[in-house]
């Protein structure tokens, strides 16, 4: 977050834009094309259209230390043994479309991990709210008590 100017979509050619402050250089992203499973007949048996995208947040220069700590903490379950975040896309028959989908998934995953949650401020119920609650309890109690009296007679 050292660059105060927000990144634009125009710079997306050599970077994967995550948000206004984080853009990952394409040189840090590792793509691997493999054969996709599932239905598709002969095409799926001969084409490597499934895309695996790997990115290592621990060694990335695209994020500062605070953002790195958030990513490593919140995506710990998604990290492999080398510390890579792995995203897979295989919905399309087009390798290019799957690559774009993998990029979009990684960006969305990182956007979610970088959201700083607002600290909850503890509050107390107002005096009027307490009175209203107690008044309702009294009303319920009276209603139940009156029903019991009707049965005993």
C-alpha positions in Angstrom: 0.0 0.0 0.0 3.0 2.3 -0.5 1.5 3.7 -3.8 -1.2 6.2 -2.8 -2.7 6.4 -6.3 -5.3 3.8 -7.0 -4.6 1.2 -9.8 -6.8 1.2 -12.8 -8.1 -1.6 -15.1 -5.8 -0.2 -17.8 -2.7 -1.6 -16.0 -4.2 -5.1 -16.0 -2.1 -6.3 -18.9 1.1 -6.9 -16.9 -0.6 -7.2 -13.5 -3.6 -8.9 -11.9 -5.5 -6.1 -10.2 -7.0 -7.2 -6.9 -8.2 -3.9 -5.5 -7.2 -0.2 -5.5 -4.0 -0.9 -3.5 -2.9 -4.4 -4.6 -1.9 -5.6 -8.1 0.1 -8.8 -8.5 2.7 -8.7 -11.3 2.1 -11.5 -13.8 5.7 -12.7 -13.3 4.7 -13.8 -9.8 1.8 -16.0 -11.1 2.5 -19.5 -12.2 0.0 -21.1 -14.7 -0.1 -24.8 -15.5 -2.5 -26.3 -18.1 -3.6 -29.9 -17.6 -6.3 -32.1 -19.1 -9.7 -31.5 -17.6 -11.8 -34.4 -16.4 -15.5 -35.0 -16.9 -17.7 -35.2 -20.0 -16.6 -33.8 -23.3 -15.8 -36.8 -25.5 -12.6 -36.8 -27.6 -12.0 -33.1 -27.1 -11.5 -33.4 -23.4 -9.1 -36.4 -23.9 -6.8 -34.5 -26.1 -6.9 -30.9 -24.9 -5.2 -29.4 -21.9 -7.8 -26.7 -21.0 -7.8 -27.0 -17.2 -5.8 -24.2 -15.6 -4.1 -24.2 -12.3 -2.9 -20.9 -11.0 -0.3 -20.7 -8.2 0.7 -17.6 -6.3 3.0 -17.4 -3.2 1.9 -14.5 -0.9 4.9 -15.0 1.4 7.4 -14.1 -1.2 5.3 -11.6 -3.2 6.4 -8.0 -3.6 2.9 -6.9 -4.5 1.6 -6.8 -0.9 2.9 -5.0 2.2 3.5 -6.8 5.5 0.1 -6.0 7.0 -1.7 -7.3 3.9 0.6 -10.3 3.8 -0.2 -11.2 7.4 -4.0 -11.0 6.7 -3.7 -13.1 3.6 -1.6 -15.8 5.2 -3.9 -15.9 8.3 -7.2 -16.0 6.4 -6.1 -18.3 3.6 -4.1 -20.7 5.7 -6.4 -23.6 4.8 -5.8 -23.0 1.1 -2.0 -22.9 1.2 0.0 -25.9 0.0 3.3 -27.1 1.5 5.3 -24.5 -0.4 3.0 -21.7 0.8 1.2 -21.2 -2.6 -2.4 -20.3 -3.0 -3.8 -22.6 -5.7 -6.8 -21.8 -7.8 -8.2 -24.1 -10.5 -10.6 -23.4 -13.4 -11.9 -26.0 -15.8 -15.5 -25.0 -16.7 -14.8 -23.9 -20.3 -13.4 -25.7 -23.3 -11.2 -22.7 -23.9 -7.8 -22.5 -22.1 -8.0 -18.7 -22.3 -11.4 -18.5 -20.7 -10.3 -20.8 -17.9 -7.2 -18.7 -17.4 -9.4 -15.6 -17.1 -11.7 -17.4 -14.6 -8.7 -18.5 -12.5 -7.4 -14.9 -12.4 -10.8 -13.6 -11.4 -11.1 -16.3 -8.7 -7.7 -15.4 -7.2 -8.5 -11.7 -7.2 -11.9 -12.3 -5.5 -10.3 -14.6 -3.0 -7.7 -12.0 -2.1 -10.3 -9.2 -2.0 -12.2 -11.2 0.6 -9.1 -11.9 2.6 -8.0 -8.3 2.7 -11.3 -6.9 4.1 -10.6 -5.5 7.5 -13.5 -6.3 9.8 -14.9 -3.4 11.8 -14.4 -3.9 15.5 -17.6 -4.3 17.4 -18.3 -1.7 20.1 -20.2 -3.2 23.0 -23.5 -1.4 23.7 -26.0 -1.5 26.5 -29.8 -1.4 26.2 -31.3 2.0 27.0 -33.3 2.6 30.2 -36.5 2.7 28.1 -35.7 -0.6 26.4 -35.1 -2.2 29.8 -38.4 -0.8 31.1 -40.3 -2.0 28.0 -38.8 -5.5 28.4 -39.8 -5.7 32.1 -43.3 -4.3 31.3 -43.8 -7.0 28.7 -42.7 -9.6 31.2 -45.2 -8.3 33.7 -48.0 -8.3 31.1 -47.2 -12.0 30.2 -47.0 -13.0 33.8 -50.4 -11.4 34.5 -51.9 -13.1 31.4 -50.7 -16.5 32.5 -51.8 -16.0 36.1 -55.3 -15.0 35.0 -55.6 -18.2 32.9 -54.7 -20.3 36.0 -57.3 -18.6 38.1 -60.0 -19.5 35.5 -59.1 -23.2 35.6 -59.2 -23.5 39.4 -62.7 -22.1 39.8 
